[in-house]
Amino acid sequence: MKRGLFCTMLMLLLVAVAVAETVPFNGLLCDIDGLGIKAQISIKGSEKRTISGKDGKFGFTNLKADDVIEIRYKKSRIEVAVEARRSAKIVLTDDYKLHSVSDEQSLVDAGAEYVTRRELPTKGGVLTAEMIEREGFSNLADALRAKATSLVIDGAGNVTIRGVNSIGNHAPALIVCDGMEISTINAININDVASVEIQRDGTLYGFRGVGGVIVIKTKSGAKR
């Protein structure tokens, strides 16, 4: 009896600790008219990333007081300091610059609602710098062929993702390195690579992403 009671109390304590360690951060990204903006959002210097919904909602967990939110929209990159906030309504101008940042109690009250819908896994990459070093790949094309069998890569460094529905089923994947579009993976020195991720759903990039997206982050880009 006593042993059973002890086990029950221990389980409740562990649950309480887990809950206490999970602190949601809810955000809303919109224009000056209050319309939601869908964009890529990450925490600078970390692997935390997400995509805001059409309504502009996004969420993270356990952000530090000195974290910086990085927003990539169109060709703009906007940085917003967390400054110990638990929520943030981020308003952009018509030319995609930061207009204002404010705390919103309604966002705090939503708890983990935005997080559970929007936060993406931190380990979404198919290739990391550690894997490259461990297995001794000499170029990015060979590394991706070995680690991602869904990719078809030609000699020029063009990439096609198998199984992605597209017009004619032959649309090449969009290649993005540190937020900038590039024409071929052959332009990337494999020793500079921090991670590579395959995104089959490239709708965030509009028609350019119809064939999916290869997202490359370099070691220098990850530090910015």
C-alpha positions in Angstrom: 0.0 0.0 0.0 2.7 2.4 1.0 4.8 1.4 -2.0 1.9 2.0 -4.3 1.2 5.4 -2.8 4.9 6.4 -3.1 5.0 5.4 -6.8 1.8 7.5 -7.4 3.3 10.5 -5.7 6.5 10.1 -7.6 4.7 10.0 -10.9 2.7 13.1 -10.1 5.9 14.9 -9.1 7.6 14.0 -12.4 4.6 15.2 -14.4 4.5 18.5 -12.4 8.2 19.0 -13.1 7.7 18.3 -16.8 4.8 20.8 -17.0 6.8 23.4 -15.1 9.7 23.1 -17.5 7.5 23.7 -20.6 6.8 27.4 -21.0 4.9 28.4 -24.2 5.7 31.5 -26.1 2.8 32.6 -28.4 3.3 35.1 -31.2 1.2 36.9 -33.8 2.7 38.3 -37.0 0.6 40.7 -38.9 0.5 43.8 -41.1 -0.6 47.3 -39.9 -4.2 46.4 -40.9 -4.1 43.4 -38.6 -4.0 40.8 -41.4 -1.9 37.7 -40.6 1.4 37.1 -42.4 2.7 33.6 -43.2 6.5 33.5 -42.8 9.5 31.5 -41.7 10.3 32.2 -38.1 13.3 30.9 -36.1 15.3 31.6 -33.0 18.6 33.1 -33.9 21.6 30.8 -33.2 19.5 27.7 -32.5 17.6 25.0 -34.4 14.2 26.2 -33.2 12.0 27.1 -36.1 8.4 27.3 -37.2 6.1 28.8 -39.8 3.3 31.2 -38.9 -0.1 30.3 -40.1 -2.2 32.3 -42.6 -3.6 34.0 -39.5 -0.1 34.9 -38.4 0.0 32.7 -35.3 3.1 30.9 -34.3 4.6 29.4 -31.1 7.7 28.2 -29.4 8.6 26.6 -26.0 11.1 27.5 -23.4 12.6 30.6 -25.0 15.4 32.4 -23.0 15.0 36.1 -22.0 17.8 37.1 -24.4 16.7 35.1 -27.4 16.1 36.8 -30.7 13.2 35.9 -33.1 14.3 36.0 -36.7 11.5 36.5 -39.3 12.1 35.7 -43.0 9.4 37.1 -45.3 9.7 37.9 -49.0 13.4 39.0 -49.2 13.4 40.7 -45.8 14.9 39.4 -42.6 13.5 41.0 -39.4 14.9 40.5 -35.9 12.9 40.9 -32.7 14.4 40.6 -29.2 12.3 38.4 -26.9 13.3 40.5 -23.8 11.7 38.0 -21.4 8.3 38.3 -23.0 5.9 35.4 -22.9 4.1 36.6 -26.0 4.6 39.1 -28.8 2.3 40.8 -31.4 4.7 41.7 -34.2 3.5 44.2 -36.7 5.2 44.8 -40.1 4.9 47.8 -42.4 3.9 47.6 -46.0 7.5 47.4 -47.1 8.2 44.5 -44.7 10.0 46.4 -41.9 9.3 46.2 -38.2 6.5 48.6 -37.2 5.9 47.6 -33.5 6.2 44.8 -31.0 3.9 44.5 -28.0 2.9 42.0 -25.3 -0.6 40.6 -25.7 -2.3 39.0 -22.7 -4.7 37.2 -25.0 -1.7 35.4 -26.5 -0.4 34.4 -23.1 -3.8 33.1 -22.1 -3.8 30.8 -25.1 -1.2 28.6 -23.3 0.4 26.0 -25.6 -2.3 26.3 -28.2 -0.1 27.9 -30.8 2.9 25.8 -30.0 1.2 22.4 -30.5 -0.1 23.5 -33.9 2.9 25.3 -35.2 6.3 24.4 -33.6 8.3 22.2 -35.9 10.7 19.4 -34.8 14.2 20.7 -34.1 15.7 17.7 -35.9 14.2 18.1 -39.3 17.4 17.9 -41.3 18.5 14.9 -43.2 22.2 15.9 -43.1 24.3 17.6 -40.4 27.9 18.7 -40.1 28.6 15.9 -37.7 27.4 13.3 -40.2 29.5 14.8 -42.9 32.6 14.8 -40.8 31.9 11.3 -39.4 31.3 9.7 -42.8 33.9 11.6 -44.8 31.8 12.9 -47.7 33.7 15.0 -50.2 30.9 16.9 -51.8 27.3 17.8 -51.0 25.7 15.9 -53.9 27.2 12.6 -52.9 26.2 13.1 -49.3 22.6 13.8 -50.1 22.4 10.9 -52.5 23.6 8.6 -49.7 21.4 10.0 -47.0 18.2 11.0 -48.9 17.1 8.4 -51.4 14.1 10.5 -52.3 16.4 13.0 -54.1 17.5 12.8 -57.7 20.6 15.0 -58.3 22.1 15.5 -61.8 25.7 16.4 -62.6 24.9 20.1 -62.7 23.7 20.0 -59.1 20.0 20.3 -59.9 17.7 18.5 -57.5 14.4 16.8 -57.9 12.4 15.3 -55.0 10.7 12.0 -55.8 7.0 11.9 -54.9 6.3 15.6 -54.9 3.2 16.5 -56.8 4.0 19.2 -59.3 3.1 20.4 -62.8 4.3 17.6 -65.1 5.9 15.9 -62.0 9.3 17.2 -63.1 9.6 20.6 -61.4 13.1 20.9 -59.8 13.3 21.6 -56.1 14.0 25.2 -55.0 17.4 25.4 -53.3 17.7 28.0 -50.5 21.0 28.6 -48.6 21.0 30.8 -45.5 17.7 32.4 -46.8 19.0 33.1 -50.3 18.0 31.2 -53.4 20.8 29.5 -55.3 20.8 27.7 -58.6 22.8 24.5 -57.8 24.0 22.6 -54.8 27.4 22.4 -56.5 27.9 26.0 -55.4 28.1 25.0 -51.8 31.4 23.8 -50.2 30.4 20.7 -48.1 32.8 21.8 -45.4 30.7 24.9 -44.8 27.4 23.0 -44.3 25.8 23.0 -40.9 22.6 21.2 -41.9 20.4 20.3 -44.9 16.6 19.8 -44.8 14.1 18.6 -47.3 10.7 20.3 -47.4 8.3 18.5 -49.6 5.7 21.3 -49.0 7.1 24.4 -50.5 3.9 26.5 -50.5 5.6 29.1 -48.3 7.7 30.0 -51.4 4.8 30.2 -53.7 5.1 28.8 -57.3 8.9 28.6 -56.9 8.5 25.9 -54.3 6.1 23.7 -56.3 8.8 21.0 -56.6 9.7 21.2 -52.9 12.6 23.0 -51.2 16.1 22.0 -50.2 17.0 24.3 -47.2 20.8 24.5 -46.5 22.2 26.3 -43.5 25.9 27.0 -43.4 28.0 27.2 -40.3 28.5 31.0 -40.7 24.8 31.4 -41.5 23.8 29.5 -38.3 25.7 32.0 -36.2 24.1 35.1 -37.7 
